[in-house]
Amino acid sequence: MSHSKAESLHFYKYSCYKIGTEKVVRARRLKYTCKDLISFNKFFDQISSGSLGEGLDLKGSDLDIMSINYNFAVYESEKDALQDCGVVLVMDTEETQPCFTNLRVTNYNSLSSCIKQVMEQHRGHNLLSSELYKSQFRKQLSLICPDLNKIHGPCLSDKGDNMDFASCLKCDKFTNIKHKNILINILKKSCETGIQIFSLSKTLHCYKRFPNKDRRSESEVDQMIKELTRFSFPNNPSTIRMSHTLHTLLHHCKTRLSKGIFFLCLSLGYQRIARPHIDIANNKQLYKNYINDISHLLVGVNSDALSGWLKLASYFCLQKNHFSSIEIINNCLSKCTNDKISVGTDLLPIIKLNWKQKHELKLVAQEKLTLVLKTKILNPVIFAIKSSVIPTELKLEARVNFVPTIFDPIAYAYFLHFLCCYHQQDFISCEHCITQLLKTSMVSTTPIGPHTIVEVCKTSQILLGIAYQIQGKKI
């Protein structure tokens, strides 16, 4: 084997060990694509970029988000410009470095005073000022994201430099051959530097010291589960845009992996979009809402083994259908066996797998990923701010914290069982539920991390305290 081929193979093994296999990297990219599609804000569309958006989970990497400002339309030449497209900008590269351009306004007189504030004069032309544009964008973004208040190059960053947010202008057509060739040459020169460039990376700096012999690492299934159980969604359920995700799943997902990830995304999203419980005099409309909410929550049961079903049980509890709720809860608790894998959230890390769980994953490695998640994974039960399916007894706790409330699934199942039995005045069963809840709160099955979000173990103890208060007992 030639030296270059051996070195390439060595680097490939090293990359798989440090970053993940091709399938894991593809899964990360699809995960961020799902988050972009499902997230919606009236101010911008989200586009994940940078190393994380490309599926490279490099040590020290921040989250790079781009958004397209559709108020501006950029054209390569004035002859291509359409004057009825808001702020019309034409590229002017006469006095700029390669890969840079000035943006000249062609319809200055028709612009609003707000847009004119980000323009500057240069040799008789009105140009878009990058500094003025970023300053105005920072003021606008502070209304919805006050943490992004620091200008960092072309982006806005938070105080901890964990996130960069860039507002972008789009040029639909780019046909200049000269500009394309310059860009291609720059990329070629970057590639010619070879893999030595990775010595600057915090993740890949020890490439030369990586042993040539095979080294055991996490299995591909383990890595996939870690990635796909760390979805996060907007706190406000009304901003979840499910139609785009469903359309992508039906018309654009060709591989089993992409279908599985988008289906998981749909399942998690549909757990959060049931409408608030409102008293409606019209029985026909009330029944229509009831069926619609149940259909949404039934889609959500496919996310993992428990959390979706417990959301459905919560909804039945709110509707005073306690017997159906108890039946679902008992079925959920029967699934809590030693082969199940309890995971955290985007902020709480996954726990280490025991030998039985690793053996189970090996047995189902060839199965569909969605089937593994649905049968083997125990996600925490997460209620968004102003959730419409959280029990009445927990709404005060959710309002006080102003963050998504996280519960250990087993602890929450026993608490919900307690609520149903209490409302049915089955006090003997209530005592049994409290005994089990006490055991669960002492040893939470979901991992705990040093984060400001409400910790799972703490909320399990809160559930126990609320149960005692409902019974009128002293804590």
Disulfide bonds with the S-S distance in Angstrom:
none
